[in-house]
Structures are given as structure tokens and as C-alpha cells.
């Protein structure tokens, strides 16, 4: 098996300038596109997630790593078979109605995408009915709800209630996160999982999609 250490290091180091050329070099050397994706790019982001959780990497570095992975994926996309790049799960993510914070949510979105899942980022201030519509339209398997204000946390419950009322609850796993959110709050409102950071969120989503 080819050694992907150089590619791993480039992603982890956020080498935006060099990553596309390195992916192309792996392809020119006869590398398989899906293997380069999994062993070279996704494997590197797994390490990034672990380092973020342990406090060895910080948000700016994680964002750079995710962006460099994205540039690598762009080179591979035309060569990947339909569905290969988008993994086995469809994820809808958004910040709940009344809340305009998106840095953490965007980081989680990028980290989940870097696991190979297909992510639909709805943005901020998303009402319950828009989450429901998106689950239906995208045939989603996972929904991620974000809130950074204690005042918008009740909107997470309203969103979950709307998903239940729509008859789609059995179709999706619901993950919640954000600074004021806790495991006990997640349990209280009927979520399937709580993630304290982007690394654990991506690992949880990967587990749910498996």
C-alpha cells in the first residue's frame, strides 16, 4: 500500500498551497482515487479531530486542515464513483431559530464532511419547519442542531417536536451541540446525541451513519 504520510501531514499542517499538487502526484503514481480520499485525506482529519479534542490543535488550525482537505477532494471528485465522495450518510445541519452563531456550526459541518458524509448546511436562524423540509427533501439520516445562547436552547426542543410531529423522527438521528448545551439537556429534549466539540461530533456522526 502506498505511504500516505506526506499527504496526511499536508492536511494536518493546513498546506493549502501544496495539497492539490500532492494529491495529483499520488494519482500520477497510480494511486486509486477512493484510497487517496480515505487513507490520505479522511485519515488525516481523524487525527485532526483527536488532536482538537485533546487540546493539541485549535480552531484556526482545524479550519486550515479542513480547507486543505477540501482542496484535495476537489482534485479527486471527477475520479470518484457516484456516492463515493459523499459517504454513506446525509446530514442536515443548522443553527436554530433566533440564534445567529455559525463559527462552531460551520466547523462541525466541515469536520463531518471530512468523514466522507454528505452535508447540507442550512445556515443560521433556521425555524423548525425548515429543518423538517430539508430532512424530507434531502432524505437525511442525521440532523445536527446548534445553539450558542441559553435563550435559544428551547428552540432545539421545538425543532425536535416538529420532527416528531412530521412523522420523520424514526428516520433520523438527532445530534445537538453548542456552548450552553449539555448531555443532560440533550437527554431531556429527546436528542440521540450530544457533542461537546467538532471532533467528537464528526466521530458520532460517522458512528450513526455506519
DRENDO-1510 file (C-alpha; in Angstrom, 1 decimal, always signed):
<recs>
REC; n; res; u; v; w
REC; 1; UNK; +0.0; +0.0; +0.0 .
REC; 2; UNK; +1.4; +3.5; -0.8 .
REC; 3; UNK; +2.6; +5.6; +2.0 .
REC; 4; UNK; +0.2; +8.5; +2.6 .
REC; 5; UNK; +2.2; +10.1; +5.4 .
REC; 6; UNK; +3.2; +13.1; +3.3 .
REC; 7; UNK; -0.4; +13.7; +2.3 .
REC; 8; UNK; -1.6; +13.2; +5.9 .
REC; 9; UNK; +1.0; +15.7; +7.1 .
REC; 10; UNK; +0.0; +18.2; +4.5 .
REC; 11; UNK; -3.7; +18.1; +5.5 .
REC; 12; UNK; -2.9; +18.2; +9.2 .
REC; 13; UNK; -0.5; +21.1; +8.6 .
REC; 14; UNK; -3.1; +23.0; +6.5 .
REC; 15; UNK; -0.9; +23.1; +3.4 .
REC; 16; UNK; -3.4; +25.0; +1.2 .
REC; 17; UNK; -0.8; +25.8; -1.5 .
REC; 18; UNK; +0.7; +22.3; -1.8 .
REC; 19; UNK; -2.2; +19.8; -1.2 .
REC; 20; UNK; -3.7; +19.7; -4.7 .
REC; 21; UNK; -0.3; +19.0; -6.3 .
REC; 22; UNK; +0.4; +16.3; -3.8 .
REC; 23; UNK; -2.9; +14.6; -4.5 .
REC; 24; UNK; -2.2; +14.8; -8.2 .
REC; 25; UNK; +1.2; +13.3; -7.6 .
REC; 26; UNK; -0.4; +10.3; -5.8 .
REC; 27; UNK; -2.8; +9.9; -8.8 .
REC; 28; UNK; +0.0; +10.1; -11.3 .
REC; 29; UNK; +1.9; +7.4; -9.4 .
REC; 30; UNK; -1.1; +5.1; -10.0 .
REC; 31; UNK; -2.9; +5.7; -6.7 .
REC; 32; UNK; -6.6; +4.8; -6.5 .
REC; 33; UNK; -8.8; +7.9; -6.0 .
REC; 34; UNK; -11.0; +6.4; -3.3 .
REC; 35; UNK; -7.9; +5.1; -1.4 .
REC; 36; UNK; -6.3; +8.5; -1.6 .
REC; 37; UNK; -9.5; +10.0; -0.2 .
REC; 38; UNK; -9.8; +7.5; +2.6 .
REC; 39; UNK; -6.1; +6.9; +3.6 .
REC; 40; UNK; -4.7; +10.3; +2.6 .
REC; 41; UNK; -7.3; +12.8; +3.4 .
REC; 42; UNK; -10.1; +11.4; +5.7 .
REC; 43; UNK; -7.5; +9.6; +7.8 .
REC; 44; UNK; -5.7; +12.9; +8.4 .
REC; 45; UNK; -8.8; +14.6; +9.5 .
REC; 46; UNK; -9.5; +11.8; +12.0 .
REC; 47; UNK; -6.1; +12.7; +13.6 .
REC; 48; UNK; -7.1; +16.4; +13.5 .
REC; 49; UNK; -10.3; +15.6; +15.4 .
REC; 50; UNK; -8.4; +13.7; +18.0 .
REC; 51; UNK; -5.9; +16.5; +18.5 .
REC; 52; UNK; -8.6; +19.1; +18.7 .
REC; 53; UNK; -10.3; +17.0; +21.5 .
REC; 54; UNK; -7.1; +16.7; +23.4 .
REC; 55; UNK; -6.4; +20.4; +23.2 .
REC; 56; UNK; -3.3; +19.9; +20.9 .
REC; 57; UNK; -5.0; +21.7; +17.9 .
REC; 58; UNK; -7.1; +24.9; +18.0 .
REC; 59; UNK; -9.9; +26.1; +15.8 .
REC; 60; UNK; -7.8; +28.2; +13.3 .
REC; 61; UNK; -5.6; +25.2; +12.7 .
REC; 62; UNK; -8.5; +22.8; +12.4 .
REC; 63; UNK; -10.2; +25.2; +9.9 .
REC; 64; UNK; -7.0; +25.3; +7.8 .
REC; 65; UNK; -6.8; +21.5; +7.8 .
REC; 66; UNK; -10.4; +21.2; +6.8 .
REC; 67; UNK; -9.9; +23.7; +4.0 .
REC; 68; UNK; -6.8; +21.9; +2.7 .
REC; 69; UNK; -8.6; +18.6; +2.7 .
REC; 70; UNK; -11.4; +20.3; +0.7 .
REC; 71; UNK; -8.8; +21.4; -1.9 .
REC; 72; UNK; -7.5; +17.8; -2.1 .
REC; 73; UNK; -11.1; +16.4; -2.5 .
REC; 74; UNK; -11.7; +18.8; -5.5 .
REC; 75; UNK; -8.9; +17.1; -7.4 .
REC; 76; UNK; -10.4; +13.6; -6.6 .
REC; 77; UNK; -14.0; +14.4; -7.3 .
REC; 78; UNK; -14.1; +13.8; -11.0 .
REC; 79; UNK; -12.5; +10.4; -10.5 .
REC; 80; UNK; -14.7; +9.2; -7.6 .
REC; 81; UNK; -17.6; +6.9; -8.4 .
REC; 82; UNK; -21.1; +8.4; -7.7 .
REC; 83; UNK; -21.6; +8.3; -4.0 .
REC; 84; UNK; -18.0; +7.6; -3.1 .
REC; 85; UNK; -17.1; +11.1; -2.0 .
REC; 86; UNK; -20.4; +11.6; -0.1 .
REC; 87; UNK; -20.1; +8.5; +2.1 .
REC; 88; UNK; -23.0; +6.6; +3.5 .
REC; 89; UNK; -25.0; +9.3; +5.3 .
REC; 90; UNK; -26.8; +12.5; +4.6 .
REC; 91; UNK; -26.6; +15.2; +7.2 .
REC; 92; UNK; -28.6; +18.3; +7.7 .
REC; 93; UNK; -27.1; +20.9; +10.0 .
REC; 94; UNK; -28.1; +24.4; +11.1 .
REC; 95; UNK; -28.3; +26.9; +14.0 .
REC; 96; UNK; -31.8; +27.0; +15.4 .
REC; 97; UNK; -34.2; +29.9; +15.0 .
REC; 98; UNK; -33.3; +33.1; +17.0 .
REC; 99; UNK; -29.6; +32.2; +17.1 .
REC; 100; UNK; -27.1; +33.8; +14.6 .
REC; 101; UNK; -23.9; +32.0; +15.7 .
REC; 102; UNK; -22.2; +29.9; +12.9 .
REC; 103; UNK; -18.5; +29.5; +13.5 .
REC; 104; UNK; -18.8; +26.4; +15.7 .
REC; 105; UNK; -21.6; +25.0; +13.5 .
REC; 106; UNK; -19.5; +25.6; +10.3 .
REC; 107; UNK; -16.5; +23.8; +11.9 .
REC; 108; UNK; -18.7; +20.8; +12.8 .
REC; 109; UNK; -20.1; +20.9; +9.3 .
REC; 110; UNK; -16.6; +20.7; +7.8 .
REC; 111; UNK; -15.4; +18.0; +10.2 .
REC; 112; UNK; -18.4; +15.8; +9.4 .
REC; 113; UNK; -17.9; +16.4; +5.7 .
REC; 114; UNK; -14.3; +15.4; +6.1 .
REC; 115; UNK; -15.5; +12.0; +7.4 .
REC; 116; UNK; -16.9; +11.4; +3.9 .
REC; 117; UNK; -20.6; +12.2; +4.7 .
REC; 118; UNK; -22.8; +14.4; +2.6 .
REC; 119; UNK; -23.6; +17.6; +4.5 .
REC; 120; UNK; -26.3; +20.2; +3.9 .
REC; 121; UNK; -25.5; +23.3; +5.9 .
REC; 122; UNK; -28.7; +25.3; +6.2 .
REC; 123; UNK; -27.1; +28.3; +7.9 .
REC; 124; UNK; -28.3; +30.2; +11.0 .
REC; 125; UNK; -31.7; +31.3; +12.4 .
REC; 126; UNK; -33.4; +28.2; +11.0 .
REC; 127; UNK; -37.1; +27.6; +12.0 .
REC; 128; UNK; -38.3; +24.1; +12.8 .
REC; 129; UNK; -40.3; +23.8; +9.6 .
REC; 130; UNK; -37.2; +24.4; +7.5 .
REC; 131; UNK; -35.3; +21.6; +9.3 .
REC; 132; UNK; -38.3; +19.3; +8.6 .
REC; 133; UNK; -38.5; +20.3; +4.9 .
REC; 134; UNK; -34.8; +19.7; +4.5 .
REC; 135; UNK; -34.9; +16.3; +6.1 .
REC; 136; UNK; -37.7; +15.4; +3.7 .
REC; 137; UNK; -36.0; +16.9; +0.6 .
REC; 138; UNK; -32.6; +15.5; +1.2 .
REC; 139; UNK; -33.7; +12.2; +2.7 .
REC; 140; UNK; -31.4; +12.9; +5.6 .
REC; 141; UNK; -30.2; +10.3; +8.1 .
REC; 142; UNK; -28.8; +12.8; +10.7 .
REC; 143; UNK; -29.8; +16.2; +11.9 .
REC; 144; UNK; -27.4; +18.5; +13.8 .
REC; 145; UNK; -28.9; +21.4; +15.8 .
REC; 146; UNK; -26.7; +24.1; +17.1 .
REC; 147; UNK; -27.4; +26.9; +19.7 .
REC; 148; UNK; -24.9; +29.2; +21.4 .
REC; 149; UNK; -27.4; +31.1; +23.6 .
REC; 150; UNK; -29.3; +29.8; +26.6 .
REC; 151; UNK; -32.3; +31.7; +25.3 .
REC; 152; UNK; -32.4; +29.7; +22.1 .
REC; 153; UNK; -31.9; +26.3; +23.6 .
REC; 154; UNK; -35.7; +25.8; +24.0 .
REC; 155; UNK; -35.9; +26.1; +20.2 .
REC; 156; UNK; -33.9; +22.9; +20.0 .
REC; 157; UNK; -36.8; +21.1; +21.7 .
REC; 158; UNK; -39.4; +22.8; +19.5 .
REC; 159; UNK; -37.4; +21.7; +16.4 .
REC; 160; UNK; -37.3; +18.1; +17.7 .
REC; 161; UNK; -41.0; +18.2; +18.5 .
REC; 162; UNK; -41.7; +19.4; +14.9 .
REC; 163; UNK; -39.6; +16.5; +13.5 .
REC; 164; UNK; -41.7; +14.1; +15.7 .
REC; 165; UNK; -45.0; +15.6; +14.5 .
REC; 166; UNK; -43.9; +15.4; +10.9 .
REC; 167; UNK; -43.5; +11.6; +11.3 .
REC; 168; UNK; -39.8; +11.7; +10.3 .
REC; 169; UNK; -38.4; +11.1; +13.8 .
REC; 170; UNK; -37.7; +7.4; +13.2 .
REC; 171; UNK; -35.8; +8.2; +10.0 .
REC; 172; UNK; -33.1; +10.5; +11.6 .
REC; 173; UNK; -30.6; +10.6; +14.4 .
REC; 174; UNK; -30.6; +14.0; +16.1 .
REC; 175; UNK; -27.4; +15.5; +17.4 .
REC; 176; UNK; -27.2; +18.7; +19.5 .
REC; 177; UNK; -24.3; +21.0; +20.5 .
REC; 178; UNK; -23.2; +24.5; +21.4 .
REC; 179; UNK; -21.5; +26.1; +24.4 .
REC; 180; UNK; -24.5; +26.0; +26.8 .
REC; 181; UNK; -25.8; +22.6; +25.7 .
REC; 182; UNK; -25.1; +19.6; +28.0 .
REC; 183; UNK; -25.7; +15.8; +27.8 .
REC; 184; UNK; -28.5; +16.1; +30.4 .
REC; 185; UNK; -30.2; +18.7; +28.3 .
REC; 186; UNK; -29.8; +16.5; +25.2 .
REC; 187; UNK; -31.5; +13.6; +27.1 .
REC; 188; UNK; -34.2; +15.9; +28.3 .
REC; 189; UNK; -35.3; +17.1; +24.9 .
REC; 190; UNK; -35.1; +13.7; +23.3 .
REC; 191; UNK; -31.9; +14.1; +21.2 .
REC; 192; UNK; -29.9; +11.0; +20.2 .
REC; 193; UNK; -26.5; +12.5; +21.0 .
REC; 194; UNK; -24.6; +15.5; +22.3 .
REC; 195; UNK; -21.2; +16.5; +21.1 .
REC; 196; UNK; -19.0; +19.0; +23.1 .
REC; 197; UNK; -16.7; +19.8; +20.1 .
REC; 198; UNK; -16.3; +19.3; +16.4 .
REC; 199; UNK; -14.0; +16.3; +16.7 .
REC; 200; UNK; -16.5; +14.3; +18.8 .
REC; 201; UNK; -19.4; +15.5; +16.6 .
REC; 202; UNK; -17.7; +14.1; +13.5 .
REC; 203; UNK; -17.0; +10.8; +15.2 .
REC; 204; UNK; -20.6; +10.5; +16.5 .
REC; 205; UNK; -22.0; +11.3; +13.0 .
REC; 206; UNK; -19.7; +8.7; +11.5 .
REC; 207; UNK; -21.0; +6.2; +14.0 .
REC; 208; UNK; -24.6; +7.0; +13.3 .
REC; 209; UNK; -24.1; +6.7; +9.6 .
REC; 210; UNK; -22.3; +3.4; +9.8 .
</recs>
